[in-house]
Every structure is written in structure tokens, then in C-alpha cells.
Amino acid sequence: MTSYPPITHEQIDWFHDPYPDYARLRQSGVPLWLPHDENYASEGVWLFSRYHAAESILKRTSGVTKNVRSKRFEADQTPFDIHMLNRDGADHARLRNLVAHFFSSKSIRNLEPEIRLQAERLLQSMSGTDEVDFISAFAEPLPMAVIAGLIGVPQEDMSRIRKWSLMISRGSDSQLVDDDLKNGRKEALSEFIDYTEWLVAEKAASPVEDLISHLVHCESEDLISREETVGMIAFLLFAGHETTVGLIGNMVWLLLMHPEQWLLLREKPELAMRAVEETLRYESPTQRSTYRFATERINISGFELEAGQQFAVILGSANRDGAFFSDPDRFDIQRAPNRHLAFGIGVHNCIGKTLARVEARVALEQLINLREQPVLITDRPSWNRNSFFRGLEKLPVKLG
């Protein structure tokens, strides 16, 4: 007989402060049951909250599949589903390897001067203002500009891509039952894919040195199909900025809310990367992993899943698990080691993790070099209403 946790998905404060509820869920020892999501051909999904269960799920390759497209309703299938994160084995490796060098440590090191220049320009444009929204003025435009340059998207088109991405993420969240959001998601998906198909066709006609042109060239060698190229570009544009916006915004908010940590960072700027890692753990910009399906009966930390059942990880909970992290609810930029799961682990770990880390570190280094510390206008900023991606909707600050 299946046992259920003492709380339901409706009792979790997904959008403001889910961490006390996550703690209760971990204590129960039972995964959370999330009822049917119309976006997936599944009766529902089991969400695992403990660190060790999460780690085993993220590493696991046997008895599971991430080929979500095969599980979707036929009418809901779109090119947006066709990318490396939704593939297994050799198919996943083929798609990932085609773009891996663009996200390698060497490539990102070469990008760092441009990232720093972009950060300097954004901070200069913000200085001397009575009040500015740090999210729209800095946390959004920095990663958007970087990913546009890397992939090969006109900078002036990124505002549209940001709008589509927000509509897609909000409309995909099963915790927001709203017909307008669902319809907005469908419309945004259609427009996003139409745009990506047009952009790929433009690069095919006039190739340059960028990621899109590279994938188009790979098509000529039968390494990737046009449908896969479109899906990969759409996915990389979406994932390549969404979580980094949250990471940078969450990091600055946490440091300003913990002034002793900000002061420590000013005294020891070499702690910048540790501050990035602690933000990733403490306020994970991606709160939940993508879904997996059991292809056979499997056991996850003592919990039996039948073939066909869908499951995932609550990353934000696993990263606050006191069974693994000492004093997990304390924000500590000196924490070491810090084996958080914010970028996943195993073969499906985030390909853009090095880029996101460098963007956040550079942003922080530029901020702590300012003559005056940014000042929070409010200590109660609004969080985005999204249970997948945790980030601030706005962060009003004053810069000297």
C-alpha cells in the first residue's frame, strides 16, 4: 500500500518561502505526490526531497528515460521538446557533444573580458540613480547579452526571447492553474519556434562564426537534423539565460540581506566564487529537476516506482538537507565543501554551468568594487510566481 506524506502539494508555499515545508517533507521520508499535469501524458509525478535520493536519481541511467517527447500527448509535441536534455544514451551524447566546446572552460575564459565589459557598462548606467530595479537593469540584460553573442542571436531580439521564455515557464508550472497562462504558453511556444526556424534558415543562407551556424554545418554532415537544430537552439536560448538571471538576482539579494557576508566579501574578494556556490545551494534558481520516467520497476531510497511512473527531484529541498549539509539554513559564503545539486550531476548535468558561474562571479566582482555598497530599498522584494525557477521579480536598490 502506498503511503503519503503529511502534507500535500497544495500546502507548500511554493512561491514565497517553501523551505519550512520542504523540511517537513524531508522529515516524512516520503516523496511528494504532484497530481496530473496537462503538459505531460502522465497521471502525476513523484517529487523526491532528500539529498541522497536526489543524488541517486540524478546519477541514475538504468531503468529510466528522459525521452519526454515519447511520453507527451501527440497534440502537444513541439520542436521545443527535441534537445539533449530530453534524450538518453548515445542520442543525448551526440547532441551534447556537438555544442560542448562552446561551453568549455577554455571558451568561457575567452568570453570573460566581454562579460566584464558588459557588467561595467550596466553598472555605469545604473549609478547615481535614486532607485533602480536591479533585476531589469542588470540581472536580466547581462546573461541575455552573453548568450545572444555566443549562440548568434541579434541583441535587439533578446527582449522578445525573454518575454517568450517567461510565458513558457509560467504556463508550464502545474502549481499555477490558469487557462490564460496555459494559452499564453502555447502562443509563446509557437512564436518562439517560428522565430528560431527563421533564424536558423537565415544562418544557413549566410553562415558566420557562431553556434547556430555550427549546427547548420553539422546538418550537412548528417550529424543532426534541422528539427533537432531548431530544438537545440530554442532550448539553449531559454536555459542559457533564465536560471542565470535568477542566480545573479538571488545572490545580490542574499548578500545585501546578510551585510556581514557582504563585508566579508569586500575584505576577501577571493571568496566571490564561494559566494556564487552558496547562492546556488541556498536559493537554487532551479528548484526542481526535469522529469524522468521509470522504464521498469525501480527502487529509489526504499520507495518503489512502477514502470511508466514519472518522478523528479526538488533541488531546492535537497540543497537544504541537514542530513548532508551542516547548518543548512545558514547563508555562509565560506562554506566548504559545498556539493550542492543546483546544476544537476551525472550525464545530464547543466552544460552551461561554467558560463553561469563565470557570469555570476564577474557580476559580483564588479559590484564589490563599487565605491559604495548597493542599498536595498525594501527587505521584502517580490518573488516570481514559479515553482520551477526561483528568482526575484524585482529588486529595488540604490547605487551610489
ChimeraX attribute file (.defattr): number of C-alpha atoms within 10 A of each C-alpha:
attribute: neighborCount
match mode: 1-to-1
recipient: residues
	/A:1	3
	/A:2	6
	/A:3	8
	/A:4	13
	/A:5	16
	/A:6	13
	/A:7	15
	/A:8	14
	/A:9	15
	/A:10	9
	/A:11	10
	/A:12	18
	/A:13	14
	/A:14	19
	/A:15	17
	/A:16	14
	/A:17	11
	/A:18	15
	/A:19	18
	/A:20	13
	/A:21	18
	/A:22	24
	/A:23	17
	/A:24	15
	/A:25	22
	/A:26	23
	/A:27	14
	/A:28	15
	/A:29	17
	/A:30	21
	/A:31	24
	/A:32	25
	/A:33	17
	/A:34	18
	/A:35	15
	/A:36	13
	/A:37	16
	/A:38	15
	/A:39	15
	/A:40	19
	/A:41	17
	/A:42	17
	/A:43	13
	/A:44	16
	/A:45	21
	/A:46	20
	/A:47	22
	/A:48	29
	/A:49	30
	/A:50	29
	/A:51	25
	/A:52	16
	/A:53	17
	/A:54	26
	/A:55	18
	/A:56	14
	/A:57	22
	/A:58	21
	/A:59	14
	/A:60	16
	/A:61	15
	/A:62	10
	/A:63	13
	/A:64	21
	/A:65	22
	/A:66	22
	/A:67	20
	/A:68	19
	/A:69	20
	/A:70	13
	/A:71	16
	/A:72	17
	/A:73	13
	/A:74	10
	/A:75	6
	/A:76	13
	/A:77	16
	/A:78	16
	/A:79	20
	/A:80	20
	/A:81	21
	/A:82	22
	/A:83	24
	/A:84	24
	/A:85	22
	/A:86	19
	/A:87	21
	/A:88	17
	/A:89	12
	/A:90	9
	/A:91	12
	/A:92	18
	/A:93	16
	/A:94	15
	/A:95	20
	/A:96	19
	/A:97	11
	/A:98	15
	/A:99	17
	/A:100	13
	/A:101	13
	/A:102	18
	/A:103	16
	/A:104	15
	/A:105	14
	/A:106	11
	/A:107	15
	/A:108	21
	/A:109	15
	/A:110	10
	/A:111	17
	/A:112	16
	/A:113	12
	/A:114	14
	/A:115	22
	/A:116	19
	/A:117	12
	/A:118	20
	/A:119	23
	/A:120	16
	/A:121	12
	/A:122	17
	/A:123	18
	/A:124	11
	/A:125	11
	/A:126	20
	/A:127	15
	/A:128	12
	/A:129	11
	/A:130	12
	/A:131	16
	/A:132	19
	/A:133	16
	/A:134	25
	/A:135	23
	/A:136	16
	/A:137	16
	/A:138	23
	/A:139	27
	/A:140	20
	/A:141	20
	/A:142	25
	/A:143	25
	/A:144	24
	/A:145	19
	/A:146	21
	/A:147	21
	/A:148	20
	/A:149	16
	/A:150	19
	/A:151	19
	/A:152	19
	/A:153	23
	/A:154	11
	/A:155	14
	/A:156	10
	/A:157	11
	/A:158	17
	/A:159	13
	/A:160	13
	/A:161	23
	/A:162	18
	/A:163	12
	/A:164	21
	/A:165	23
	/A:166	18
	/A:167	20
	/A:168	22
	/A:169	17
	/A:170	22
	/A:171	24
	/A:172	22
	/A:173	19
	/A:174	18
	/A:175	20
	/A:176	14
	/A:177	12
	/A:178	13
	/A:179	10
	/A:180	10
	/A:181	18
	/A:182	21
	/A:183	14
	/A:184	18
	/A:185	21
	/A:186	19
	/A:187	14
	/A:188	21
	/A:189	20
	/A:190	16
	/A:191	15
	/A:192	21
	/A:193	18
	/A:194	12
	/A:195	17
	/A:196	22
	/A:197	19
	/A:198	13
	/A:199	18
	/A:200	22
	/A:201	17
	/A:202	13
	/A:203	21
	/A:204	17
	/A:205	11
	/A:206	9
	/A:207	15
	/A:208	12
	/A:209	11
	/A:210	16
	/A:211	20
	/A:212	27
	/A:213	22
	/A:214	18
	/A:215	26
	/A:216	22
	/A:217	16
	/A:218	16
	/A:219	16
	/A:220	11
	/A:221	10
	/A:222	9
	/A:223	14
	/A:224	17
	/A:225	15
	/A:226	18
	/A:227	14
	/A:228	20
	/A:229	25
	/A:230	26
	/A:231	21
	/A:232	25
	/A:233	26
	/A:234	25
	/A:235	19
	/A:236	18
	/A:237	21
	/A:238	22
	/A:239	16
	/A:240	25
	/A:241	26
	/A:242	23
	/A:243	20
	/A:244	26
	/A:245	26
	/A:246	24
	/A:247	29
	/A:248	30
	/A:249	26
	/A:250	25
	/A:251	26
	/A:252	25
	/A:253	20
	/A:254	18
	/A:255	20
	/A:256	18
	/A:257	15
	/A:258	13
	/A:259	12
	/A:260	12
	/A:261	18
	/A:262	20
	/A:263	15
	/A:264	13
	/A:265	21
	/A:266	17
	/A:267	11
	/A:268	10
	/A:269	17
	/A:270	11
	/A:271	17
	/A:272	21
	/A:273	19
	/A:274	20
	/A:275	27
	/A:276	24
	/A:277	27
	/A:278	25
	/A:279	27
	/A:280	25
	/A:281	25
	/A:282	24
	/A:283	24
	/A:284	29
	/A:285	28
	/A:286	25
	/A:287	22
	/A:288	22
	/A:289	22
	/A:290	18
	/A:291	18
	/A:292	22
	/A:293	22
	/A:294	19
	/A:295	16
	/A:296	15
	/A:297	13
	/A:298	17
	/A:299	12
	/A:300	15
	/A:301	15
	/A:302	10
	/A:303	14
	/A:304	11
	/A:305	18
	/A:306	13
	/A:307	14
	/A:308	17
	/A:309	19
	/A:310	25
	/A:311	23
	/A:312	21
	/A:313	28
	/A:314	25
	/A:315	30
	/A:316	30
	/A:317	28
	/A:318	29
	/A:319	28
	/A:320	27
	/A:321	22
	/A:322	16
	/A:323	13
	/A:324	15
	/A:325	19
	/A:326	11
	/A:327	12
	/A:328	15
	/A:329	14
	/A:330	11
	/A:331	18
	/A:332	19
	/A:333	21
	/A:334	17
	/A:335	15
	/A:336	11
	/A:337	9
	/A:338	15
	/A:339	13
	/A:340	24
	/A:341	23
	/A:342	25
	/A:343	22
	/A:344	22
	/A:345	17
	/A:346	14
	/A:347	17
	/A:348	22
	/A:349	15
	/A:350	16
	/A:351	22
	/A:352	20
	/A:353	18
	/A:354	17
	/A:355	25
	/A:356	22
	/A:357	19
	/A:358	20
	/A:359	26
	/A:360	27
	/A:361	22
	/A:362	20
	/A:363	25
	/A:364	22
	/A:365	19
	/A:366	14
	/A:367	19
	/A:368	18
	/A:369	11
	/A:370	13
	/A:371	9
	/A:372	11
	/A:373	17
	/A:374	18
	/A:375	14
	/A:376	19
	/A:377	15
	/A:378	11
	/A:379	11
	/A:380	9
	/A:381	14
	/A:382	14
	/A:383	16
	/A:384	17
	/A:385	18
	/A:386	21
	/A:387	23
	/A:388	24
	/A:389	22
	/A:390	27
	/A:391	29
	/A:392	22
	/A:393	16
	/A:394	17
	/A:395	25
	/A:396	20
	/A:397	20
	/A:398	19
	/A:399	21
	/A:400	13
